[in-house]
Amino acid sequence: MTSLPSLVHLNQIADEYEAILCDVWGVIHNGREVFWEAVDALRRYREVHGPVVLITNAPVPEERVLMSLERVGVPDDCYDAVVTSGDATRAELEKRMPGPVYCIGPDYDDPLYQGLAMEYTTKIEEAAFISCTGLREIPKDQPENYRDELSKLAARELDMLCANPDLVFKYGDELIPSAGALAKIYEELGGRVIRPGKPGAPIYELAYKKLTEILGYKPVSDAILAIGDGPATDARGAVREGLDCLFIGGGIHGAIIEESESFLEDAAQLLANDDADAAYAAPALIW
């Protein structure tokens, strides 16, 4: 089992880090409400210690995430830059142009493809690869509805680009299946999945590039703190990159893990379930 993380507020460890890579959904907001204690914590960190780069598995370009942050009400003084799984995925799409690509996802994720010289097909037999941004009919759709379709795609041995590796995301109090849930089924069926977002390396390379632009140098791994609520994405990605992770238990797991005497044990078990680890844990991001 994963060793128990330390229970901390950000101010207790802030001096140890030159920069933060912070998740968005589940840590800063839930799609409807801003978590103001988290905003305050990041703002205070920026004032004294260093930059904050938001690192999100949203399957759309950076400018769309900036628009969504403004729409929800997240102030822009709590972060320095944003990197997205969408931007990391666009780089992978460009390598595979002109396709044709077989797309799975809702219409509102179409900005991912804008400006690309890509051919598109709805016919499995014509596809060169798959791009998956999520389920088509959110929130009523379910991953199992896609098993037959995914089985036919897997039989053609097509690579799937999973533009959002998260299994679920939290919208208000509701957990909504994400593209990662379809990728999981695709792998079960023998398909190959490429994940440009967390926990994959491409999105971290984008984040390091932002930090280098801001600071003039790339901090060593020991000087970067990763914050997130996803064991299989945020925590596992941090471990792969050699970064310390502050696991936020009140995000997607908020219904089953609460601030209590058993919080650290519960957090450690959740991390172990996804073969992940974290140096620290907290029910919420608080200064």
N, C-alpha and C positions, 0 to 999 in steps of 0.2 A: 504493500500500500504506500502511496505517496506520503512523505513525511509531512508533519503538520506545519503549515505556514504560520508566520507571525501575524497577529492581529494589530493593524496599524491605522492611524490617520496619516494623511500625506505629509503633514508638517514634521512628523517624527523621522522621516527618511529623506526629506527633500534635499538636505545638504549633500547627500551621497551621489546625486545625479546631476548631470549637465543638461539633460534634455528628457522629454517625455514623449512617448508614442501612445496616444490615448484612443481607445475605441469610442464610438459615438452612440449607437442604439444600445440601450440598456445601461449605459454609464452616464451619459449627459442628458439624454431624453428618451422617451418611449414612443415617439411619433406623435404624441398629443400634448405631453407635458414636459417642461424643462425641469431637470433636477438642479435646483439652484445651489444646493450645497456643493455639488460637483463643479458647477460653473465657478463658484467662489474659490474652490480649492485650486483649480487650474489658473485662475486669474492671479491668485496670491503666489503661486509657483512662478509664473511668468515675471512677476514684478521684481523678484529677487534672484531667482536661480537660473532660469534658462528657458529656451523655447518649448512650445507644445505643438506637436504635429498630430492632427487627428488622422487616424488610420482606420478606414472603414471598408467593410466588404460590400458596400452598396455597388450594384452592377452598372453604374452610370458614371459619366465623366465628372471631374472635380466641380465644374461650374454648376451642375445640377444639385450636387450635395450642398454647395454654398447657398443655393436658392432655398433648399429645404430647411437648412439651419435657420435662415432668416424667417422663413414662414412659420416654423415652430416657435421661434422667439429666442434662440440661442444667440447671445451677444458675441460680436466678433473680437472682443478684447480678451477672450479666454483661450485663444489659440492663435498660432502664427501661420499655419498652412494646413492643407488637407490633401491627403492622397487616398485614392479609391481603388477598389478592385476593378472597377470599370476601366480606369485608365491603364491598369496593368493588363487587363484583358484585351484592350484595343491593340496593344503592342503585339499580343499573340495573334490576334485576328489579322493584322497587317502581314504577318509572316505567311499566312495561309491564303491571302488574296490571289485570285478572285473567287476561290471557293469552287463550286457553290456551297453555301452554308445552309444547314437545316436549323432553324431557330425555334427554341422553346422558351416562352416567357410572355409576360403581359405587354400590351401595346405601349404602356408608359415607360418601358425600358428601351424603346427604340432609339433614344438619343445615343445609346452605346454605339450604334452603327453609322451615325451621321458623318458624311464626308469620306467614308471608306469606299474604295473602288471594288465593291464586293457584289457577287451574284448570289441570289437567294433562291431556295427551292422549298416547296412543301412536299416533294416526293422523296421518300426515303431512298429509292433506288438511284436517284440522281445526286445525292449529297456527297460531298467530299469530307465534311466533318460537321459536328454539332456545336452550336453555341446555346448554352442554357443560362438564362438570367433569373428564372423562377417559374412558378406555376402560372398558367394562363389566366385562370379565373380566381383571383384573390378577393375575398378570403375563403370562399366556399369550396374551392377545389382541394383535392387530397392527393398526395404522392402516389398512392396505389392505383389511382385511375390511369396512370401513365405506364404501368408495367408492360402491357402488351406492346405499346408503341416503342418503349425502350428496348424490349426484347428484339424487335425487328431491326432496330438500329444497331444493337450490339452484334447481331448476326452478321452485319456488314463490316464489323471491326472498325467502326468509325471512332476517331478521337472525339471526346466531349470536352469543350472548354466550359468550365463551370465558373460563371462570372460572379457568383456569390456563394462561397463555400459554406455559409451558415446553414445549419439544418433548419433552424426556425429563427424568426425575429419577433420581438414583442411590440405589439401595437396597442397602446393602452394597457389593459389587463389581459389581452388575448395573445396567445402564441400562434403565429402564422407560419406554415411550412415554407421553406425557402428552397433555392436551387440546390443547395447541398443535399437536401433530402432526395431529390431526383438523381443526383450524382451517386449517392450511396446505393440506390437501387441499380443504377447502371453498372456499377462495379460488381454488385452481387450477381449480375447477369453476365459477367465476364468482360464488360466494356472498360476502356482505358479513359481515365479522367485526368485532366490537367487543371490545376487550381492556381491561377495567377494571384488570387487574394490570399488572406491569412488562412492557413498557416504557411502558404507557399512563399518562396523567396522573392518573386518579382515585386510584390507590393512593398516589401521591406527595402528593396533597392531604391524604389521611388522615394520612400521616407528618408533614407540616408542622403539621397541627393538633395532633398529639401533642407535637411539639417546642415549640410555642407554649404548650401547657398546662404543660409541664415547666419551661421557661425563663422564661416570661412574655413572650416575643417570638419571632418567627421569624427564625432566622439568615439572613444573605444566602447566596446560592447558593455563593459562593466559600468559605464557612466550613463547608460540609457535605461530608463524605466519604462516598461510596457504595462499598460493598464487595460483591462478588459473583463467581460463577463462570460466569455465563451471558452470553456476548457479545451475543446477540440480545435479551436481557431486561434484565439488570443493567447492562451497559455501555452499551447503546443507550439505555436509559431515563435513565441518568445524563447522557449527552450531551444528550439532549433537554431535560433539566431544568437544564442548565448546571452540573452537579456534577462534581467530580473523582471518578474511579473508580479503586479498587484492584482489579484483576482477579486472581482466585485461579485459577491454572492447574490445580491439583490436584483440582478438583471433578469435574464431569461429563466433563472432558477428561483426567482423571488417567491413563488408559490410553495416551494418545498424547503427552502433554506432561509432562516430568519436569524436575527440577532438574538442569540441565546447562549447558554452555557455550552451547548454542543456545536456551536457554529463552526469552529475550526475543524472539528472532526467531520462534520457534514461537508465542509468545503474540501477537505482532503479526499474524502470519498468520491465526490463529484469529479475532481481532477483525476483521480486514479482510474475512474471508469472510462476516461478518454485518453488514458496513457499520457497524462500531462502532469505538470508540476508548477508550483508558484512559490516565490520567496515570501510573499505577504498575501493577506486576505482581509477583506472588510465587507460588511453588508452593503455599504454604499461608499462612494468617493467623497470623503470629508476632509477638510483641512485640519 
